[in-house]
Amino acid sequence: MGTLISPFVSVLNTILLPFLIAGFLYYITNPVVELLEKHLKIKRVFGILITLVVLFGIVGLGIVYLLPILINQLTSLINSTQGLYWEVQSLVRKLSTNPLFQNVNIQSTIQQLNLSYMDILQNLLNSVTNSLGSVVNTIVNTVFILIMTPVFLVYFLISSLLVSLNETVSRYISGISIDALIIGTLAYIGYSFIGLKYALVFAIFSGLANLIPYVGPTIGLIPMIITYAFTDMDMMIKAVIYMLIIQQIDGNILYPRIVGGVM
């Protein structure tokens, strides 16, 4: 039974993802289209065309200029995790010599758990490159998503299919997206200014996490804290203090004006 259902589930997921992405982009781009239509008296079709050109232009610039930086920083971050692993191992050894932990065989526990950096990395690589078929399938799905997302987006903008949900939902999604973009930008500027490595990676994560209500800003700090807690505590403290200041500004000034102002 599972074998029969699996292809249908796969097709549904492949169609559903670009549908959801296009829906999200609709709520961001539709206010721009309406602005062009109502205030600048540009026909909706041309407004959609202008908006899409700008949108894909921004995405293209991001791919050309930011993607290489992001890839380099991610690669460097992954390579640095080996040093982080040895730092943790050193800390564990120090704890094992502490009288408070004499009755706990920490080293044996780690060995029993098979907590080996190379084993973890190897298992991760094996899961990612399990077979050529899965790689091909991933490429095909990605291409399909890249093609279908603009198709769905254009359909939503032309047909106004989501117009019944447009007013409140569109303004809310637009507001939190703008707020997240500002937080990500401020995080990147601040991280770069204090000399934090992998600034773009951590800034993008902070911006995306900021979309999550209440706990998002805290979650956005976790990768940075984990990376620097054992290697450069002073840098981590500087970054945390900076982001706490940004979060206070966001919570008391930016978010109420941006999100509350559009509701």
Secondary structure as UniProt FT lines:
FT   HELIX           2..38
FT   HELIX           44..61
FT   HELIX           62..66
FT   HELIX           67..97
FT   HELIX           99..101
FT   TURN            102..103
FT   HELIX           106..112
FT   TURN            113..114
FT   HELIX           117..128
FT   HELIX           132..159
FT   TURN            160..162
FT   HELIX           163..165
FT   HELIX           166..170
FT   HELIX           171..193
FT   TURN            194..195
FT   TURN            197..198
FT   HELIX           199..209
FT   TURN            210..211
FT   TURN            213..215
FT   HELIX           216..219
FT   TURN            220..221
FT   HELIX           222..228
FT   TURN            229..231
FT   HELIX           233..249
FT   HELIX           250..254
FT   HELIX           255..262
//
